[in-house]
Amino acid sequence: MIFASKRLLYGMMFVVLGSIVITAKAQQPSVAPTPPMGWNSWDSYGLTITEQQFRDNVTVQKQKLLPFGWRYAVIDEGWFFENPQDRETPDKLHYAIDSHGRYVPVPARFPSAVNGRAASPVSPQPASTGKLLATVEETNFTEIGRWVHAQGLKFGIHIVRGIPRASVERSLPIEGSSFSTQDAADTSDSCPWDPTNWGVRDNAAGQAWYDSLLRQYASWGVDLLKVDCISDHPYKVDEIRMIRRAIDKTGRPIVLSLSPGPTNLAHAEEVGSLAAMWRISDDIWDVWAKPSLGFPQTVQSQFVRLAAWERYAKPGNWPDADMLPLGELRPSPGWGAPRRSLLTLEDQRTQLTLWAIARSPLILGANLTLLDEPTLALLTNRELIAINQTATESSEVLHEGALIAWHASLPGGKVALAIFNTGETPLKIDRKFADFGSSLGVRKRSVRNVWDAKDSGRADGITQELAPHACVLLVLR
């Protein structure tokens, strides 16, 4: 089964709201002191991932990627659908919810969720009221969370903001409170592209709802929570604020990731006070140049976006250029047909180089069970990863047509310099390093080529021809 993008299933609505001034607890840098690195199921499995598929990918992640810092393993959207193949006909969807109205893992897809049931489970039963099909289960991700942690990794899940419509229809009690789901729901508000939830009121019942969710997720061992339909189209700062409060109440250091983008630059300080990472664009896929439909976002389009957000990247705050659609995107990618990434080797090197030097989170979308040696070599370049993880600042320093350059300050007085040819014809580079920023000075420097893993002696500039979409990444000492 091939699924369309989450953004396209129910139409796209781009709503940019004005900035709302709030007082919020500053995001703690200790939660995400460096850009998070890991793997997410969406690009290869869409809504359909099963426990066995997740475990198989995590096993490869532990063996081949964890030694290089790729430590988050995230189950993306749809883990509460019994029949994800029916997403395009939402009246046919069958949800798994618990007795307090919260989504829980579907037992048929996540068998260990049954073994981890609460001490006094509610017997699974098809709900007899309401229009939406739902089965009441007391399943959870506790066992999977424990297993992920035992591998030395961190566990993440995806949710869409709000409260399940199926739970609101049944007026279920919100755990830990005297409120019901109807007290918390805003039935005048819903996600434009998602048929599952209503919005949540910014009141005591709404806060009780999110407190209940985060207690549940903390008990499962969740380390990263990706919340969708909240950072843009529409921007819902009231719900972001409630989620932030709920996370803080748990005492668990959970990375809050906001989607989709493009988050409005006017909200930069606000989202930075509430979340550790937030999307700066809508979904990116394995496309270099802008498609005629305006979706998905492309590698080329991220140069301008990352340059606009560069000054907001710092420990605890990471503007997110979205996932890396590399390698094999199958069996059921969240957009398009099952395939090998359409990005060429040059495209992929350029994407990784830009994400690394701009200090974006590095979240891989490949099917790790089909990881080949060329893709693995891209993902395990220690020098590239060190730039992403240790740079203290980075910025675009030159943009002249197809020629773009970034530099980043590294420990020990080193400087990373990335030069890109974003055009469709070869580009001859003959420049002094000082042309890429006065901070580089005019003196000769020791030059290390990161992708070639070669030292090039001392030089005060670079002369090189770059193929279309290609880049060179240097570390200067």
ZAKE-684174 format. One record per residue (C-alpha): x, y, z negated. Coordinates in nm, 2 decimals. Example, Ala and Ser with C-alpha at 12.3 -4.5 7.8 and 13.67 -1.06 7.14 Angstrom:
<recs>
px: 1.23 py: -0.45 pz: -0.78 $
px: 1.37 py: -0.11 pz: -0.71 $
</recs>
This chain:
<recs>
px: 0.00 py: 0.00 pz: 0.00 $
px: 0.14 py: 0.34 pz: 0.10 $
px: 0.04 py: 0.64 pz: -0.12 $
px: 0.03 py: 1.00 pz: -0.01 $
px: 0.20 py: 1.27 pz: -0.23 $
px: 0.03 py: 1.35 pz: -0.55 $
px: 0.01 py: 1.71 pz: -0.42 $
px: -0.17 py: 1.62 pz: -0.10 $
px: -0.43 py: 1.37 pz: -0.22 $
px: -0.67 py: 1.63 pz: -0.34 $
px: -0.55 py: 1.94 pz: -0.16 $
px: -0.30 py: 2.19 pz: -0.26 $
px: -0.38 py: 2.50 pz: -0.46 $
px: -0.10 py: 2.76 pz: -0.52 $
px: -0.20 py: 2.98 pz: -0.80 $
px: 0.06 py: 3.22 pz: -0.95 $
px: -0.06 py: 3.37 pz: -1.27 $
px: 0.08 py: 3.67 pz: -1.44 $
px: 0.33 py: 3.63 pz: -1.72 $
px: 0.18 py: 3.58 pz: -2.06 $
px: 0.38 py: 3.71 pz: -2.36 $
px: 0.40 py: 3.47 pz: -2.65 $
px: 0.61 py: 3.41 pz: -2.96 $
px: 0.76 py: 3.07 pz: -2.95 $
px: 1.02 py: 2.87 pz: -3.13 $
px: 1.34 py: 2.87 pz: -2.92 $
px: 1.42 py: 2.55 pz: -2.74 $
px: 1.69 py: 2.37 pz: -2.93 $
px: 2.00 py: 2.32 pz: -2.71 $
px: 2.07 py: 1.99 pz: -2.90 $
px: 1.78 py: 1.83 pz: -2.72 $
px: 1.94 py: 1.87 pz: -2.38 $
px: 2.29 py: 2.02 pz: -2.42 $
px: 2.38 py: 1.92 pz: -2.07 $
px: 2.15 py: 1.87 pz: -1.76 $
px: 1.96 py: 1.54 pz: -1.81 $
px: 2.06 py: 1.25 pz: -1.58 $
px: 1.86 py: 0.94 pz: -1.51 $
px: 1.62 py: 0.75 pz: -1.29 $
px: 1.25 py: 0.80 pz: -1.23 $
px: 1.01 py: 0.55 pz: -1.06 $
px: 0.81 py: 0.78 pz: -0.84 $
px: 1.02 py: 0.80 pz: -0.53 $
px: 1.03 py: 0.42 pz: -0.49 $
px: 0.71 py: 0.30 pz: -0.66 $
px: 0.47 py: 0.59 pz: -0.67 $
px: 0.17 py: 0.49 pz: -0.89 $
px: 0.23 py: 0.12 pz: -0.87 $
px: 0.53 py: 0.02 pz: -1.09 $
px: 0.50 py: -0.29 pz: -1.31 $
px: 0.69 py: -0.38 pz: -1.62 $
px: 0.91 py: -0.64 pz: -1.43 $
px: 1.00 py: -0.38 pz: -1.17 $
px: 1.08 py: -0.13 pz: -1.43 $
px: 1.30 py: -0.38 pz: -1.63 $
px: 1.48 py: -0.49 pz: -1.31 $
px: 1.57 py: -0.13 pz: -1.23 $
px: 1.68 py: -0.05 pz: -1.58 $
px: 1.90 py: -0.36 pz: -1.58 $
px: 2.08 py: -0.23 pz: -1.28 $
px: 2.09 py: 0.12 pz: -1.43 $
px: 2.26 py: -0.01 pz: -1.74 $
px: 2.52 py: -0.21 pz: -1.54 $
px: 2.61 py: 0.04 pz: -1.27 $
px: 2.50 py: 0.39 pz: -1.36 $
px: 2.49 py: 0.43 pz: -1.74 $
px: 2.87 py: 0.43 pz: -1.76 $
px: 2.86 py: 0.75 pz: -1.55 $
px: 2.60 py: 0.92 pz: -1.76 $
px: 2.27 py: 0.82 pz: -1.59 $
px: 2.08 py: 0.75 pz: -1.91 $
px: 1.71 py: 0.84 pz: -1.88 $
px: 1.47 py: 0.57 pz: -1.75 $
px: 1.13 py: 0.72 pz: -1.67 $
px: 0.80 py: 0.56 pz: -1.58 $
px: 0.62 py: 0.81 pz: -1.36 $
px: 0.25 py: 0.86 pz: -1.30 $
px: -0.02 py: 0.59 pz: -1.30 $
px: 0.08 py: 0.35 pz: -1.58 $
px: -0.28 py: 0.36 pz: -1.71 $
px: -0.44 py: 0.26 pz: -1.38 $
px: -0.55 py: -0.10 pz: -1.34 $
px: -0.60 py: -0.04 pz: -0.96 $
px: -0.36 py: 0.23 pz: -0.85 $
px: -0.43 py: 0.14 pz: -0.49 $
px: -0.77 py: 0.31 pz: -0.52 $
px: -0.63 py: 0.65 pz: -0.62 $
px: -0.77 py: 0.81 pz: -0.31 $
px: -1.12 py: 0.71 pz: -0.41 $
px: -1.12 py: 0.82 pz: -0.78 $
px: -1.47 py: 0.69 pz: -0.86 $
px: -1.33 py: 0.34 pz: -0.82 $
px: -1.03 py: 0.38 pz: -1.05 $
px: -1.03 py: 0.17 pz: -1.37 $
px: -0.84 py: 0.33 pz: -1.66 $
px: -0.70 py: 0.18 pz: -1.98 $
px: -0.77 py: 0.40 pz: -2.29 $
px: -0.75 py: 0.34 pz: -2.66 $
px: -1.02 py: 0.39 pz: -2.92 $
px: -0.91 py: 0.75 pz: -2.96 $
px: -0.93 py: 0.83 pz: -2.59 $
px: -0.56 py: 0.83 pz: -2.50 $
px: -0.43 py: 0.65 pz: -2.20 $
px: -0.24 py: 0.33 pz: -2.27 $
px: -0.05 py: 0.09 pz: -2.05 $
px: -0.25 py: -0.16 pz: -1.84 $
px: -0.19 py: -0.51 pz: -1.98 $
px: -0.20 py: -0.67 pz: -1.64 $
px: 0.09 py: -0.45 pz: -1.52 $
px: 0.28 py: -0.42 pz: -1.86 $
px: 0.25 py: -0.75 pz: -2.04 $
px: 0.47 py: -0.66 pz: -2.33 $
px: 0.22 py: -0.37 pz: -2.41 $
px: -0.01 py: -0.65 pz: -2.55 $
px: 0.26 py: -0.79 pz: -2.77 $
px: 0.31 py: -0.45 pz: -2.92 $
px: -0.05 py: -0.39 pz: -3.02 $
px: -0.14 py: -0.23 pz: -3.34 $
px: -0.22 py: -0.45 pz: -3.64 $
px: -0.59 py: -0.41 pz: -3.61 $
px: -0.65 py: -0.40 pz: -3.23 $
px: -0.98 py: -0.31 pz: -3.07 $
px: -1.09 py: -0.60 pz: -2.85 $
px: -1.05 py: -0.51 pz: -2.48 $
px: -1.40 py: -0.43 pz: -2.34 $
px: -1.53 py: -0.27 pz: -2.03 $
px: -1.70 py: 0.05 pz: -2.13 $
px: -2.08 py: 0.03 pz: -2.06 $
px: -2.15 py: 0.41 pz: -2.06 $
px: -2.03 py: 0.69 pz: -1.84 $
px: -1.95 py: 0.70 pz: -1.47 $
px: -1.58 py: 0.64 pz: -1.50 $
px: -1.46 py: 0.28 pz: -1.54 $
px: -1.24 py: 0.23 pz: -1.85 $
px: -1.13 py: -0.05 pz: -2.07 $
px: -1.06 py: 0.01 pz: -2.44 $
px: -0.72 py: -0.14 pz: -2.53 $
px: -0.48 py: -0.09 pz: -2.82 $
px: -0.17 py: -0.15 pz: -2.60 $
px: 0.14 py: 0.06 pz: -2.61 $
px: 0.49 py: 0.11 pz: -2.48 $
px: 0.66 py: 0.04 pz: -2.81 $
px: 0.82 py: -0.29 pz: -2.69 $
px: 0.95 py: -0.14 pz: -2.37 $
px: 1.08 py: 0.17 pz: -2.55 $
px: 1.27 py: -0.06 pz: -2.79 $
px: 1.41 py: -0.26 pz: -2.50 $
px: 1.53 py: 0.05 pz: -2.31 $
px: 1.70 py: 0.18 pz: -2.63 $
px: 1.87 py: -0.17 pz: -2.67 $
px: 2.02 py: -0.12 pz: -2.33 $
px: 2.18 py: 0.20 pz: -2.45 $
px: 1.94 py: 0.42 pz: -2.24 $
px: 1.67 py: 0.67 pz: -2.32 $
px: 1.30 py: 0.62 pz: -2.24 $
px: 1.07 py: 0.86 pz: -2.06 $
px: 0.71 py: 0.87 pz: -1.93 $
px: 0.50 py: 1.10 pz: -1.71 $
px: 0.16 py: 1.24 pz: -1.79 $
px: -0.07 py: 1.49 pz: -1.63 $
px: -0.18 py: 1.77 pz: -1.87 $
px: -0.52 py: 1.75 pz: -2.02 $
px: -0.76 py: 1.50 pz: -2.17 $
px: -0.91 py: 1.19 pz: -1.98 $
px: -1.25 py: 1.25 pz: -1.83 $
px: -1.34 py: 0.90 pz: -1.92 $
px: -1.27 py: 0.97 pz: -2.29 $
px: -1.47 py: 1.30 pz: -2.28 $
px: -1.77 py: 1.11 pz: -2.13 $
px: -1.76 py: 0.88 pz: -2.44 $
px: -1.70 py: 1.15 pz: -2.69 $
px: -1.42 py: 0.95 pz: -2.86 $
px: -1.27 py: 1.06 pz: -3.20 $
px: -0.93 py: 1.23 pz: -3.18 $
px: -0.69 py: 1.04 pz: -3.40 $
px: -0.58 py: 1.21 pz: -3.71 $
px: -0.86 py: 1.48 pz: -3.70 $
px: -1.23 py: 1.53 pz: -3.74 $
px: -1.27 py: 1.64 pz: -3.38 $
px: -1.39 py: 1.45 pz: -3.08 $
px: -1.26 py: 1.46 pz: -2.72 $
px: -1.56 py: 1.68 pz: -2.62 $
px: -1.45 py: 1.94 pz: -2.88 $
px: -1.10 py: 1.96 pz: -2.71 $
px: -1.20 py: 1.94 pz: -2.34 $
px: -1.24 py: 2.24 pz: -2.11 $
px: -1.46 py: 2.09 pz: -1.84 $
px: -1.44 py: 2.41 pz: -1.64 $
px: -1.07 py: 2.35 pz: -1.59 $
px: -0.90 py: 2.06 pz: -1.40 $
px: -0.59 py: 1.99 pz: -1.21 $
px: -0.65 py: 2.07 pz: -0.84 $
px: -0.49 py: 1.75 pz: -0.71 $
px: -0.56 py: 1.51 pz: -1.00 $
px: -0.90 py: 1.34 pz: -1.06 $
px: -0.83 py: 1.20 pz: -1.40 $
px: -0.83 py: 1.47 pz: -1.66 $
px: -1.01 py: 1.79 pz: -1.78 $
px: -0.81 py: 2.08 pz: -1.92 $
px: -0.76 py: 2.13 pz: -2.30 $
px: -0.90 py: 2.42 pz: -2.49 $
px: -0.66 py: 2.64 pz: -2.67 $
px: -0.82 py: 2.58 pz: -3.01 $
px: -0.78 py: 2.36 pz: -3.32 $
px: -0.94 py: 2.06 pz: -3.14 $
px: -0.71 py: 2.11 pz: -2.84 $
px: -0.40 py: 2.12 pz: -3.07 $
px: -0.53 py: 1.81 pz: -3.25 $
px: -0.55 py: 1.63 pz: -2.92 $
px: -0.19 py: 1.71 pz: -2.82 $
px: -0.07 py: 1.63 pz: -3.18 $
px: -0.24 py: 1.29 pz: -3.14 $
px: -0.07 py: 1.23 pz: -2.80 $
px: 0.28 py: 1.32 pz: -2.92 $
px: 0.24 py: 1.11 pz: -3.24 $
px: 0.16 py: 0.82 pz: -3.01 $
px: 0.45 py: 0.88 pz: -2.77 $
px: 0.70 py: 0.93 pz: -3.06 $
px: 0.59 py: 0.59 pz: -3.20 $
px: 0.66 py: 0.44 pz: -2.86 $
px: 1.02 py: 0.58 pz: -2.87 $
px: 0.97 py: 0.83 pz: -2.59 $
px: 1.27 py: 1.05 pz: -2.54 $
px: 1.16 py: 1.25 pz: -2.23 $
px: 0.81 py: 1.36 pz: -2.15 $
px: 0.74 py: 1.48 pz: -1.80 $
px: 0.41 py: 1.68 pz: -1.80 $
px: 0.26 py: 1.75 pz: -1.46 $
px: 0.02 py: 2.01 pz: -1.32 $
px: 0.13 py: 2.26 pz: -1.58 $
px: 0.43 py: 2.46 pz: -1.45 $
px: 0.27 py: 2.60 pz: -1.14 $
px: -0.05 py: 2.57 pz: -0.94 $
px: -0.17 py: 2.63 pz: -1.21 $
px: 0.07 py: 2.76 pz: -1.47 $
px: -0.09 py: 2.67 pz: -1.81 $
px: 0.12 py: 2.83 pz: -2.08 $
px: -0.15 py: 2.76 pz: -2.34 $
px: -0.11 py: 2.39 pz: -2.30 $
px: 0.27 py: 2.41 pz: -2.27 $
px: 0.26 py: 2.59 pz: -2.61 $
px: 0.04 py: 2.32 pz: -2.77 $
px: 0.26 py: 2.04 pz: -2.64 $
px: 0.57 py: 2.22 pz: -2.77 $
px: 0.41 py: 2.25 pz: -3.12 $
px: 0.31 py: 1.89 pz: -3.11 $
px: 0.66 py: 1.77 pz: -3.02 $
px: 0.81 py: 1.98 pz: -3.30 $
px: 0.56 py: 1.82 pz: -3.55 $
px: 0.69 py: 1.47 pz: -3.46 $
px: 1.04 py: 1.56 pz: -3.56 $
px: 1.16 py: 1.35 pz: -3.26 $
px: 1.40 py: 1.51 pz: -3.01 $
px: 1.19 py: 1.47 pz: -2.70 $
px: 1.30 py: 1.64 pz: -2.38 $
px: 1.00 py: 1.83 pz: -2.24 $
px: 1.00 py: 1.84 pz: -1.86 $
px: 0.75 py: 2.06 pz: -1.67 $
px: 0.61 py: 2.00 pz: -1.32 $
px: 0.55 py: 2.09 pz: -1.05 $
px: 0.70 py: 2.40 pz: -0.91 $
px: 0.77 py: 2.66 pz: -0.79 $
px: 0.77 py: 2.80 pz: -1.14 $
px: 0.74 py: 3.17 pz: -1.11 $
px: 1.06 py: 3.36 pz: -1.20 $
px: 0.84 py: 3.59 pz: -1.41 $
px: 0.79 py: 3.30 pz: -1.65 $
px: 1.16 py: 3.21 pz: -1.69 $
px: 1.21 py: 3.34 pz: -2.04 $
px: 0.88 py: 3.19 pz: -2.15 $
px: 0.93 py: 2.84 pz: -2.02 $
px: 1.28 py: 2.84 pz: -2.14 $
px: 1.15 py: 2.90 pz: -2.50 $
px: 0.92 py: 2.60 pz: -2.47 $
px: 1.08 py: 2.34 pz: -2.24 $
px: 1.42 py: 2.18 pz: -2.17 $
px: 1.37 py: 2.15 pz: -1.79 $
px: 1.12 py: 2.29 pz: -1.54 $
px: 1.07 py: 2.25 pz: -1.17 $
px: 1.17 py: 2.53 pz: -0.95 $
px: 0.99 py: 2.39 pz: -0.64 $
px: 0.71 py: 2.15 pz: -0.54 $
px: 0.81 py: 1.79 pz: -0.46 $
px: 1.13 py: 1.75 pz: -0.27 $
px: 1.17 py: 1.45 pz: -0.04 $
px: 1.43 py: 1.31 pz: 0.20 $
px: 1.40 py: 1.59 pz: 0.46 $
px: 1.67 py: 1.84 pz: 0.54 $
px: 1.48 py: 2.12 pz: 0.71 $
px: 1.14 py: 2.28 pz: 0.65 $
px: 0.85 py: 2.07 pz: 0.79 $
px: 0.57 py: 2.25 pz: 0.98 $
px: 0.31 py: 2.17 pz: 0.71 $
px: 0.51 py: 2.33 pz: 0.43 $
px: 0.53 py: 2.01 pz: 0.23 $
px: 0.74 py: 1.85 pz: 0.11 $
px: 1.02 py: 2.08 pz: 0.00 $
px: 1.36 py: 2.02 pz: 0.16 $
px: 1.72 py: 2.01 pz: 0.07 $
px: 1.78 py: 2.32 pz: 0.28 $
px: 1.50 py: 2.51 pz: 0.09 $
px: 1.67 py: 2.45 pz: -0.25 $
px: 1.97 py: 2.67 pz: -0.18 $
px: 1.76 py: 2.99 pz: -0.21 $
px: 1.56 py: 2.86 pz: -0.51 $
px: 1.87 py: 2.75 pz: -0.71 $
px: 2.04 py: 3.08 pz: -0.64 $
px: 1.74 py: 3.27 pz: -0.78 $
px: 1.74 py: 3.06 pz: -1.10 $
px: 2.11 py: 3.03 pz: -1.16 $
px: 2.12 py: 3.28 pz: -1.45 $
px: 1.87 py: 3.08 pz: -1.65 $
px: 2.07 py: 2.76 pz: -1.67 $
px: 2.22 py: 2.70 pz: -2.02 $
px: 2.23 py: 2.44 pz: -2.29 $
px: 1.88 py: 2.33 pz: -2.37 $
px: 1.74 py: 2.50 pz: -2.05 $
px: 1.78 py: 2.35 pz: -1.70 $
px: 1.60 py: 2.48 pz: -1.39 $
px: 1.51 py: 2.16 pz: -1.21 $
px: 1.55 py: 2.12 pz: -0.83 $
px: 1.36 py: 1.79 pz: -0.85 $
px: 1.46 py: 1.43 pz: -0.79 $
px: 1.73 py: 1.28 pz: -0.56 $
px: 1.55 py: 1.08 pz: -0.29 $
px: 1.85 py: 0.87 pz: -0.20 $
px: 1.90 py: 0.50 pz: -0.11 $
px: 1.61 py: 0.27 pz: -0.05 $
px: 1.27 py: 0.43 pz: -0.12 $
px: 1.05 py: 0.13 pz: -0.13 $
px: 0.82 py: -0.07 pz: -0.18 $
px: 0.56 py: 0.21 pz: -0.24 $
px: 0.71 py: 0.56 pz: -0.24 $
px: 0.51 py: 0.85 pz: -0.37 $
px: 0.52 py: 1.00 pz: -0.02 $
px: 0.55 py: 0.84 pz: 0.32 $
px: 0.62 py: 0.49 pz: 0.44 $
px: 0.87 py: 0.25 pz: 0.27 $
px: 1.21 py: 0.34 pz: 0.41 $
px: 1.57 py: 0.40 pz: 0.36 $
px: 1.63 py: 0.77 pz: 0.28 $
px: 1.61 py: 0.98 pz: 0.59 $
px: 1.90 py: 1.20 pz: 0.47 $
px: 2.23 py: 1.14 pz: 0.65 $
px: 2.54 py: 1.08 pz: 0.45 $
px: 2.64 py: 1.45 pz: 0.50 $
px: 2.29 py: 1.55 pz: 0.38 $
px: 2.32 py: 1.34 pz: 0.07 $
px: 2.67 py: 1.46 pz: -0.02 $
px: 2.54 py: 1.82 pz: 0.02 $
px: 2.23 py: 1.76 pz: -0.19 $
px: 2.44 py: 1.60 pz: -0.47 $
px: 2.70 py: 1.88 pz: -0.45 $
px: 2.44 py: 2.16 pz: -0.47 $
px: 2.25 py: 2.00 pz: -0.76 $
px: 2.58 py: 1.93 pz: -0.95 $
px: 2.73 py: 2.28 pz: -0.91 $
px: 2.40 py: 2.45 pz: -0.98 $
px: 2.36 py: 2.25 pz: -1.29 $
px: 2.03 py: 2.10 pz: -1.20 $
px: 1.91 py: 1.78 pz: -1.38 $
px: 2.02 py: 1.48 pz: -1.18 $
px: 1.72 py: 1.24 pz: -1.16 $
px: 1.75 py: 0.96 pz: -0.91 $
px: 1.46 py: 0.81 pz: -0.72 $
px: 1.62 py: 0.52 pz: -0.54 $
px: 1.51 py: 0.16 pz: -0.59 $
px: 1.81 py: 0.05 pz: -0.80 $
px: 1.76 py: -0.32 pz: -0.72 $
px: 1.84 py: -0.24 pz: -0.36 $
px: 2.13 py: -0.01 pz: -0.44 $
px: 2.41 py: -0.04 pz: -0.18 $
px: 2.77 py: 0.04 pz: -0.21 $
px: 2.77 py: 0.38 pz: -0.01 $
px: 2.49 py: 0.51 pz: -0.23 $
px: 2.65 py: 0.38 pz: -0.54 $
px: 2.97 py: 0.55 pz: -0.45 $
px: 2.79 py: 0.89 pz: -0.42 $
px: 2.63 py: 0.85 pz: -0.76 $
px: 2.94 py: 0.74 pz: -0.94 $
px: 3.18 py: 1.02 pz: -0.85 $
px: 3.31 py: 1.11 pz: -1.19 $
px: 3.45 py: 1.44 pz: -1.08 $
px: 3.12 py: 1.55 pz: -0.93 $
px: 2.93 py: 1.45 pz: -1.25 $
px: 3.18 py: 1.63 pz: -1.47 $
px: 3.11 py: 1.95 pz: -1.28 $
px: 2.74 py: 1.91 pz: -1.35 $
px: 2.78 py: 1.82 pz: -1.71 $
px: 3.07 py: 2.05 pz: -1.82 $
px: 3.04 py: 2.37 pz: -1.62 $
px: 2.98 py: 2.67 pz: -1.85 $
px: 2.84 py: 2.89 pz: -1.57 $
px: 2.77 py: 2.86 pz: -1.20 $
px: 2.65 py: 3.09 pz: -0.93 $
px: 2.62 py: 3.14 pz: -0.56 $
px: 2.91 py: 3.37 pz: -0.45 $
px: 2.87 py: 3.39 pz: -0.08 $
px: 2.58 py: 3.36 pz: 0.17 $
px: 2.65 py: 3.45 pz: 0.53 $
px: 2.41 py: 3.29 pz: 0.77 $
px: 2.48 py: 2.91 pz: 0.76 $
px: 2.78 py: 2.96 pz: 0.53 $
px: 2.70 py: 2.93 pz: 0.15 $
px: 2.94 py: 2.91 pz: -0.13 $
px: 2.90 py: 2.84 pz: -0.51 $
px: 3.15 py: 2.84 pz: -0.79 $
px: 3.14 py: 2.71 pz: -1.14 $
px: 3.36 py: 2.77 pz: -1.44 $
px: 3.50 py: 2.45 pz: -1.59 $
px: 3.69 py: 2.37 pz: -1.91 $
px: 4.06 py: 2.44 pz: -1.92 $
px: 4.04 py: 2.74 pz: -1.69 $
px: 3.95 py: 2.52 pz: -1.38 $
px: 3.70 py: 2.64 pz: -1.12 $
px: 3.48 py: 2.43 pz: -0.90 $
px: 3.42 py: 2.58 pz: -0.55 $
px: 3.16 py: 2.43 pz: -0.31 $
px: 3.14 py: 2.55 pz: 0.05 $
px: 2.84 py: 2.45 pz: 0.26 $
px: 2.75 py: 2.45 pz: 0.62 $
px: 2.37 py: 2.46 pz: 0.62 $
px: 2.34 py: 2.51 pz: 1.00 $
px: 2.30 py: 2.28 pz: 1.30 $
px: 2.64 py: 2.34 pz: 1.46 $
px: 3.00 py: 2.29 pz: 1.33 $
px: 3.14 py: 2.58 pz: 1.13 $
px: 3.50 py: 2.68 pz: 1.11 $
px: 3.61 py: 2.79 pz: 0.76 $
px: 3.92 py: 3.01 pz: 0.74 $
px: 3.90 py: 3.20 pz: 0.41 $
px: 4.11 py: 3.31 pz: 0.11 $
px: 3.98 py: 3.18 pz: -0.22 $
px: 3.94 py: 3.54 pz: -0.33 $
px: 3.67 py: 3.58 pz: -0.06 $
px: 3.45 py: 3.36 pz: -0.28 $
px: 3.47 py: 3.58 pz: -0.58 $
px: 3.72 py: 3.82 pz: -0.73 $
px: 3.75 py: 3.59 pz: -1.03 $
px: 3.94 py: 3.34 pz: -0.82 $
px: 4.22 py: 3.60 pz: -0.77 $
px: 4.48 py: 3.60 pz: -0.49 $
px: 4.73 py: 3.36 pz: -0.64 $
px: 4.79 py: 3.01 pz: -0.52 $
px: 4.61 py: 2.74 pz: -0.70 $
px: 4.64 py: 2.36 pz: -0.72 $
px: 4.36 py: 2.22 pz: -0.50 $
px: 4.17 py: 1.89 pz: -0.57 $
px: 3.92 py: 1.77 pz: -0.31 $
px: 3.64 py: 1.60 pz: -0.51 $
px: 3.47 py: 1.39 pz: -0.24 $
px: 3.80 py: 1.28 pz: -0.08 $
px: 3.96 py: 1.23 pz: -0.43 $
px: 4.28 py: 1.39 pz: -0.30 $
px: 4.52 py: 1.66 pz: -0.43 $
px: 4.61 py: 1.91 pz: -0.16 $
px: 4.90 py: 2.09 pz: -0.32 $
px: 4.89 py: 2.46 pz: -0.39 $
px: 4.70 py: 2.71 pz: -0.17 $
px: 4.54 py: 3.05 pz: -0.18 $
px: 4.26 py: 2.96 pz: 0.07 $
px: 4.10 py: 2.70 pz: 0.29 $
px: 4.10 py: 2.63 pz: 0.66 $
px: 3.86 py: 2.35 pz: 0.76 $
px: 3.58 py: 2.27 pz: 1.00 $
px: 3.25 py: 2.16 pz: 0.85 $
px: 3.01 py: 1.94 pz: 1.04 $
px: 2.64 py: 2.04 pz: 1.03 $
px: 2.49 py: 2.00 pz: 0.68 $
px: 2.83 py: 1.92 pz: 0.54 $
px: 3.02 py: 2.06 pz: 0.25 $
px: 3.35 py: 2.06 pz: 0.08 $
px: 3.39 py: 2.05 pz: -0.30 $
px: 3.71 py: 2.16 pz: -0.46 $
px: 3.84 py: 2.19 pz: -0.81 $
px: 4.10 py: 2.47 pz: -0.84 $
px: 4.35 py: 2.49 pz: -1.12 $
</recs>
